[in-house]
């Protein structure tokens, strides 16, 4: 690992031209007035294509950059003068070097998300290196041993929220297993004119500060008309007793966020060209800080060919949900000489990002209406076992929880309690998930934990709240199947069970009821094959990201296990994946929701 804190000469710093983009922020309050997405559009934005840097040697400069997304001038954290930063195009098998110069007034970093590399190059301050001091340069250098679509972002403070992110494309050594004629990177993100520290402070004081979709008297009347007084009273009493809301979908909403596609606001949107009859590859990256998106292209079927940079058996869908930090590559085949809208609505329907696929820049596409506001159900609280289906029964997955007992501990590390004492007992074949009962640690009791799922289930075939039975073919994790045989077919020898915990009202997040500052590292033995089972004891989706190693998602087929770097754990559910501890050193492991990350975080040590 090489570190050089000298400042590069001014002639060596090649900043891109300044960029001023105007748009409109879309407040969630307007949606309550029945305003359609088209009515929320302002004047078109200027067209801007992200620069692409190719080769083996790169110079990146991190610096403040004036931007205007909402009609107000603000300063973003830019890479080489652009937001998003330039697309980095690498070649599999090459040794890549990057000199990253920090011209900010604070320490910074870049993490190469999904790239398998030595720990010293991973870019996480206080885990893998010390950060890049103001005025300093850090030299990253590593071999690229994979191909596909990935991205990079800051791992310092809230800089990712203010613009420090960009796309990575790694071209393969061998021909792709699918053909296409043209490709576009589609990076989704969220922007706020507010200081991220101010957003976090508001959430700590009032967790629902940005949620304007809570129930009203009108909703109560409609429920009574539809379900009757008795059923309505029963439903509302249950939610009230738990002091929870069935509309807590996003911590931060379109009230403050403007949703971007390749740095373009919904006012004009991003534009990508095609010729009729071409097969077009879209590399879709969720580079947002806090926002889940539901993506569709009305009039076009999307064939999903890769998930998180790894090729899968092609799956044809109309729509997919993409969590924070996830990536899907899709191929579309426009048959007509007309424009198509790439529509990415936020999970809470308070805004959207959009783009246009068109054969002619003069053609525009109609923006679809929002779907109805999603309402959480008993299943999203881990309560309704009867509604679960599909692969719920595989490998004994329907075991009831032990809410207070410690039964079922054999063969499991209940991480955060005693990570070194578990017996090495084989549990559940590779690919089939955990057969160990759910148990709760003593640390999961107290004012910092306001919910524990009563009966969390595997819901890999569930598209999620707001997408169930919507009349469209929606991608689920159960559809993912690795195009190639599982690289490490070994069964796991031990299991770590991690509970995602928190108190929504107090905006306190944790793992196993323990925040990062008070947690011991998770310790893995080099070369071991283990299973990690997440239990989501909250009512929010959590995108969990393990650095340095693949997360082999168990979907019921041990021979073609899909590999991911970010795994969404749905509300009130559980999910399992396998990990081969083949990367020595210290690694970060965390929820990728930026305002959860400070506490819902663990250090992983492989030795």
N, C-alpha and C positions, 0 to 999 in steps of 0.2 A: 504494500500500500504506500503510495507516494503522496505527500501533501506539500503544497507550495503556496505560502500565503503572500507571495510577492504580487504586486499589481502589474497587470499586463500594460505595455506601452499603449498610448491612446490610438496610435495608428493600427494596432492589432485588434482593436475592438470594432467589429463590423456590425453596427446597429442597423436594423431595418428602418425604413421610413416610418414616420409617425402615423398612427392610425386613429381616425375619429369616426366612430360609428354611432349613429343616432337611432333611437327606437322608442319603444313605449313599454313601461312596466305595466303588468296586468294585475290588478288587485283582485283578491278573492271576493271582496264585497260586491263587485260588479256582477259576479255570476249569480248572486241571489236575486238580481233584477231581471234574470232571464236573457242577459246579453249573450249573443253568440260569439264565437271566436272571431268571425269575420268583422263584426262590429267593433272589435277591440283593436283593429289594426290602424296604425298611424301611417305617416308617409313612408315610402319604401326606403330601406337603408342602401348604402352604397355597396357595390359588389366588391368582395375581397377574397382572394384565394390564398390559403396558407402556403408559405414557402416550404419547399421540400429540400432537405439537406441530405446528400448522399456521400458515401465513401466510408473510410475507416477512421478518419481523424476529424474531430468536430470541436468548434469553439462556441460555447454558449455563454451569454451574458445575462444576468438577472438584474433588472433595474426597474425603477418606477416608470410608468408610462401613462400619459393622459389618455383617457377614453371617455366616450359619451354614449352610453347605451340607452339612456332614459330621457335625454334632454338636459341632463345636468353633467357638468364636467367632474370627473373623479379620477383618481390615480389607481391604476391596477399594478400588479406585480407581473411584469412581462418577461418573456424569454426572447432575446434578440429583437426586442421592440414590438412583439405581437402577442395578442391574446386570442386564441390559444397560441402556444409557442410553435415553432416550425415542426413540420413532420420530419422525423428522423428515419431514414431508410438505410437499413443494414443488410448484410448478406450473411446467411448462415455459414458458419465455419470461419468467419473473419475474426481477427482480434481488433476490437473497437477501443479507441481512446477518445476521451472527451475532457477538455479543459473547461471547467465551469467557473466563471468569474462572478463574484457577488458584489454588485454595485449598490446594494441596499444598505440601509442604516442599521440593519439587524442581521444576526446569523441566519443562514439559509441552508438548503440542501436540495438534492434531487434524488428521488427513489425511482428505479426503473421497474415499474409494476409488472409482475409476471415473468420477468427475466431471471433465469437461473444463473447465479453468479456467486463469486466468493463473498463472504460476509462483509469484508472491508469495503466492497464496492456497492453495497446495497443502499446506502444513502439515508440511514435513519440515525439522527443524532442521539447520542447517549446509549445506543445499542450497538451499532456497527462502526461508527466514527464520531468525531467531535463536532461535526458541522463545518460550514464554510464561513469564516469570519468576514465581517464587512471589509471590502477592499481586497479580499483574498481570492485565490484560485485553488480549486481542488482538481486533482488529476484522477479521473476514473479510467480504468483499463481492464478489460475482461474479454474472454472468448465467448462468442455467440454460438450456443449449442442447440438452438431451436429455431423454428420459423413461425410466422403467423403475425397477428395483429395484437399490439400491446400499447401501453401508454406510460408516460412519465409525469411525475408531479412532485411538488415540495412535500417534505415531511417535517416542516418547521412551522410551529404556531398555526395560524390560520391562512398562510400564504396560498394554499391551494384554492381557497374560496375567492381570493383576490386576483386569480388569473394565472398562477404558475402551474401550468399543465400543458401537455401536448401529446401527439400520437407517435407511435413507433411501428414501423413495418419491417419485418425481417423476411427477406426473400429466401425461398428454400433452395437447397442444393439440387434436389430432385424435382422433376416436373410435378405440378399440382395434380391431385387426383380428380379435379374437376376443371372444366374449361370456362373461360369468360373472355369477353372482348374489351372490356373497359372496367375501371374501378374508381371508386370514390371513398375517401375517408369521411365519416359522419360522426363528429364528436359533439355529444350533448353535454351541457353544463348549466349551472345556475349562477346568476350574478345579482348582487345587491349593492345599492348605493350606500347602505349602512356599513359602518365599520363592523367586521365580524366579531370583535370583542364586545361591541354593544349588543349584537344579536344574542350572543351567549349570555350576557348579563341579564337580558330581558327574559330569556328562557329559564334562568335560574330563579328569577323572581316570580314569574308566572308562566308555567310551561305551555299554556294554551294561548299565549300572547298573539301568535300569528294565525290562530285557528278561528275563522269567522263562520264556520259551518256547523256550529253546535245546534242542538235541537231547539225548536221554537214552539210556541203555542199552536201554530198552524200544523206543525208536524204531529203534535199530540192529537189534534182533532182528526187528522187524516188516518192516523193509526187506529183510533177508536172506530172510525167508519169502516176500516178495512178488517180489523181483527176483533173488534168488540172491546168493551170496557174491561172485562175480566182479564183477557189475555194481555191487553196493553198494560194494565196495572201490574200484572205479574212480571212482564218483561222489564218495565221501567224500574220496578222495585229492585230487581236483581242488579241492574246496572248501578242504581243509586246506593245500594248497600255496599257495593264494592268501590264506590266513589270513582267510577270509571266511565268513560264515554265511548259509545260505539262509533264515534267519528274522529278518533285520534289516529289519523293516517300519516300525517307529516308534522314534524316539529316546526319546520319553516316552510312557508307557503308562498303562493303568488302575490300575497299582500306586500311582500318586500322583494321577492325574486322576479327577475326577468329571465326567462329560459332561452338559452342560446343554442344554435346549431352551427358549428364551425365559426363561432364568434358572431353570428348574425342574429339579430332579434326577430321576433315574429312579425314585426312591421313589414319587413321585406323578405326575410328568410334567405337561406342559402340556396344557390342554384347549381345543379349538376347536369351536364349535357349527356345525351345518348343519341344513337341512331336506331331507327326502328328495326327490330329484329335482333339487336345486340343482346348478349348476355352481360348484365352489369353486376359487378360485385360491389357491395356496400359494406365497408368495414365500420360497424357501428359501435362506438365506445361511449360508455357513460362516465364522463369525467367530472360529474357534478360533486358538490360537497355533501348534499343532503337529499337529493331528489331521485325518486324512482320514476321511470317513464314507461308508458304503454305505447308501443310503436306499431304502426300499421301504414300501409300505402294503399288507399282505396283504389280498387281496380287491378291490383297486382298481387299475385301470390308470391310469397317470399320463401325461398328454399334455403334453410339454415344449413351451412356447410362447416362451420367451425364455432366453437364455444371457448372463450378465453384463450384464443390463439391456437387451439388444438382441433384438428380435423375430426368431424363426427360423421356418422352415416347421415346422408342428407334427409332433412325433414321439411315437408312443405306445410306452411302455416299462413294464416292471415294476419296474425298479431303475436307479439311477445312482450313480456314485461322484462325490463332490463334494470337491475339494481345498480346502486352506486358501485363503480369500479368494474362492473361486468362488461364483457365484450361479446358480440355476436357478428359473425360474417354471414351475409345472406346474398343470394343471387336472384335477380329479378330479370324478366324477359318482356320488356314492353313491346307489344305487337302493333301498336297504333302510333300515328304521328300526333300525339297529344301530350299534354303535361300531366304529371302525376304528383300528388302531394305526399311528402314524407311527413307524417303527423305523429308527434311524440307528445302525448298529453301526460301531465303530471299525475301521479297516482291519486292525488286528492282533487283533481279536476279544477285547480285554481289557475291554471295556465298551461302553456304548451310551447314547444319549440317546433319549427317547421322548416321544410326545404321543398324544393321543386325539382323533380326530374323532368327534363324537357328536351325535345329535339330542336327547339327554337327559342331563343331568349325572349321573343315577343309573346310567347304563350305562357299563360298562368294556369294554375290549378285551383279548384275550389277547396277551401279549408273545411273539413267536416266539423259538425257540432261535437261538443263534449258529450261523453257518455254520462249517465246519471252518477251522482255522487255516491261512492261506495259506502256501504254500511257494514261494520263488523258484526259478526255473528257469534253464537256460542262456540262454534268450532274454532274461531280465531282466538278464543280464550282457553282452548284446550279442554273444552267441557263436553262436546257433543260427539261421542264415539260413534253413534249410529249413522251419522252422516258421512263417515269416512268410507272410502272404497278403494278398489284397485289393488295396490301392492301393500295395503295395510297389514295383511296377514303373514307376509313373508318373514321367515326366521323368528317367529314368535313376537312380531312387532305389536301385537295388541295387548301386551301385558299392562295391567293396571299399575299406576304409580303407588309407591309406598311414600306417603306424604311425610311421615315422621320417623319411620323405622329405618334401619340401616341394612336390611336384608338385601341380598343380591350383590354384595360388595365383592365377592370372590372374582378374581380376574380383572378387577377394575381399579384404575386410579381415579379417585374422586379428587381431581386436582384442586389444590388450594387447601386441602386438609392434610394429607400425608402422601406426597407424591412418590415416595420411595418404598412403601411397604406392601404394595399390591403383589399378589401371587401371579406368576406367569402361567396363566391358564388360557388355552385356546377357546375363543368364544365366537361362534357364528362364522360361517365360511366367508371368504372374501367376496364382496359384491352384494351380500345379502343383508347387511346391516346388523345392528346390535340385538342380542336377545337377553340383555341384562336389564333388570328392573330399574326404573327411575328412582333415584334416592336424592334426598336433599341434605345439604350440610348444615351444621348448626349456625354457620355464618349467614345463612339465607333467612334468618329470622330477625326482625327488627324494623324500625321506622324507615330504613333505607331500602326495604323490599316490600312493595305493596301488592304483589300478586305472585302466586305459584300455580302453574297450569295443573289442573286436576287429572287430566287424562290426555297428555300430548301424544299425537299420532304422527307416523310418517305420512306426509301429504305430498309426495313427489308428483302425483298425478293431478294435483290441485293447482289451477292457474293463479289462484289468489283472489282476494277480495276485489270486487269490481269487474272481474273478468269471467266469473263463472256463468255458464249458460247465456252468453251474450250473443249467440248466433254466429260467432266466428270461430275458426279453428285456431286455438291459442296454444302456443308452445308451453310445455311443462318440463320439469327436470326428468320425468319418466321417459320423455322422448329422446333423451341424450344417450347415444351409444357410440363409443369410440370406434373410429374407422379401422383401427389397428388392434391387434391383440394386446391385452393388458401387459404392460412392461414388467411389472412385478406381481406375479400371480399368487404369491405366498398369502396364506391366511394370517390374520393378525394374531400376535401372541399376547397382547394386553390391550386394555381400553382405557381411555381417559374420557370421563363424562364432565362436560362443562355446561353450567346453567347460565343463561343470559338473564340477568336480573336488574331490577331497578325500581325506583319510585317515580312515576311519571309526574305526579303533582309537585314533587320537590326537584325534579329534573336531576335525579341521582342515578347513575348507571354503574354497573359492575359485572363481574363474572363470579359466579358462586357467592354472590353477596359481598365480595371483596373488591374494592377499587384498586387500580394499578399501583398507586403509591404504597399500599399496604400488602401487596401480593408477593409471594415467593415465585421465582421462575419455574416454568415447566421444564423438566429435565428429560431429554430423550437420549437413548443409547445409540451411538453411531451404527448404522446398518440395520436397525430393527424395523420391523413392519408392525405398525400399531393402528388401532382404530380410535378416532375421535368422534364422540357423539355429543351433539349440541341439543340442549333442551331450552326452548325459548319460553321463559316464564313471564314474558311481557306481551303487550298487545301491538308491538311494532315489528316490522321486518328489520332484520339485522344482517347486513352483508359482511361476513367474516372472512378475513384475509390473512393467510399464513404466508410469511415471507420465506424465500429460500428453497421451498419444497412444494411439490404438487399436492393438491387435495384430490384424491381419487374418489369421486362421488359414487356411493353405493346405491344403485338403482335396480338391483335384482339380477344382473347379468355379470358374473365374475370374470367372464372371458373378454368382455369389451367395456371395461369400466371407463367412463369419461373422466378426463382430467381437467380440473379447474383451479384457478388461483383465488377466486372469490366465490363463496357459497352463501346464498340467501337462506336464512333461517326464518320461516314464516311465523307469524304470531301464534302462540300456544301450540307449537309443533315441536317435533324432534327430527333430527337428520344425522346421518352418519357418513363419514368418509375415512378412507385409509391414507396413511402417510408413510412413506419410506424415508427414514431419517438418514439421508445420504449427504447432508451438507453440514460440515463441522462449523462450530462457532455459535454466536449469539444472533437471534432473529426476533423480529417483531411479529406479534400476533394480535389482531385487533378488529373491532367493528370499524367499517370504513365510513360510517356516518361521522362527519368531522367533529360535531359537537358531542358525540358519544365517546370519541376515541381517547380523550384524556383519561377516562376511568375504565372503559370497557376494553382493556388492553392487558396483554401479558408479554413477558420476555420469555423466549424459548431458547434453551441452551442444549446443543447437541455435542456430546463428548464421548 
